[in-house]
Each structure stands twice: as C-alpha cells, then as structure tokens.
C-alpha cells in the first residue's frame, strides 16, 4: 500500500514538470523572431515546422536573402544565448 501511495505521489509531482518541458520545447524563439521573421519564414521556408531543425537549416541557407530586421533579430537571439 505504501508503495502505491509513493508512486501516485511521484506521478503527481513529475507530471507538471514533464508537461512544462514539452510546452517550452514547442515555443522556441522569442517575440522579435516571430515579429520580424514570420514573413521570411513564409517566403523562404514555407511548409516547414517553425520549431524544427529543418526551419533552422532553411534560415541558415537563406540568411543572405532574409530581411535586415529578421537577420538582426536572429543575431540578437543568438547573442542572448538563444533566449
């Protein structure tokens, strides 16, 4: 009986933590990236998941074509440690 109570307690404590990590992984980037790079994402990387490595690779491959504001937002994002 004690082991069942302990297991239920661990699940109750771990569930919000596990859920939070999944939510944060789905929300990469920041407000400036979304504001200044959305148009570039549609123009150069349409059809790619915004939170995927494929989107990162697409932006890297098209860096010289991206708008100045988007490039600045990416530089600032990287300079801030990706936060």
JONORPE-V927488 format. One record per pair of residues at least 12 apart in sequence whose ideal C-beta (glycine too) atoms are under 6 Angstrom apart, sorted by the first residue. I is the first residue (numbers start at 1). J is the second residue. D is the distance in whole Angstrom. If there is no record, write none. Layout:
BEGIN
I&J&D, I&J&D
END
This chain:
BEGIN
26&51&6, 28&51&5, 32&73&4, 33&73&5, 33&77&6, 36&69&4, 36&70&5, 36&73&4, 37&70&4, 37&73&6, 40&66&5, 40&67&6, 40&70&5, 44&62&4, 45&58&4
END
